[in-house]
């Protein structure tokens, strides 16, 4: 999947979704500590912000790691149907 180079080292390229552990964890810290989210719920977060909705189908490749939220993932009707 193109996550490590020939020397066995991780390939870091945040533009296409390959992040360091600290970069990956920063959104979790943002979600738990930011007062900007005190009154917000039912959203997905990405890169220390609310993730944009993107319903365009994208394949997982070594140059594209889809991380956007799809509209069906935050649909209340779907959540109710699934018992969530």
N, C-alpha and C positions, 0 to 999 in steps of 0.2 A: 504493500500500500504506500510505499514511498515515505515511511515514517523515520527510517534510519538511513544513514549514508553508508558507503562502502566500508568505512572504518567502524561501523556499529554505533555511531553517535546519532542522537536524535536530530532530525531536520526541523529547525524552528523557522516558521514563516507564518506569522499571525494573519497576514492578508488572506491566506487560503485555509485558515483554521488550525494550523499547527503551532501550538503555543507552549511556552515553558510552563512548568507546574505553577509558578507564581502568577503568570498571566491567566491561566485557567482558573485559579482560585480567586482571583480578584473580584469576579462578578459575584461569587458566593459571599464574600465579605461585604460587597456593596449591598447585596440583597438583605443581609442581616443587620447592617449598621446604618444605612442611609435614611435620614429623615425624609428624603424626597419620596420614599415609598410608604410612608406611614398610612396613607389613605388609599393606597393602590393594591388591588389584588386581582387574581385571575389573569396574569400576564406572564409571558416568558421573558427572561432577561438574557442579554448577550452584550459582551464588551462594556459592562458597567452602565447599561441603559436598557430600556424596554426594547425587546426584539421587534423588528418590523414583521408584519405578516407577509408571507410570500407563498403563494399557492402554485408557483411554477415548479413542475417536477424536475428534480436534479438528481443525478446519479452520484454515488459516492465513488470518488476516484482519488488518486494520489495528488491531484491538483485542485480538487474541489471537495471540501468537507461541508456539506449543507448543515447550517445551524439556525437558519431562520425558522420562525414559528409559522405553521400553517393555520389558516382560519379555523379548520375543523378541530384543531387542538384546544381551542378556547371556546367552543360552542357549548352553551349551557344545556341545550337540548340533548346533545350527545352525552354529556356528563351525566345528566339525569337518567338517560336510557341505560347507561353503564352502571348506575347505582353509586355514582361518585358524589 
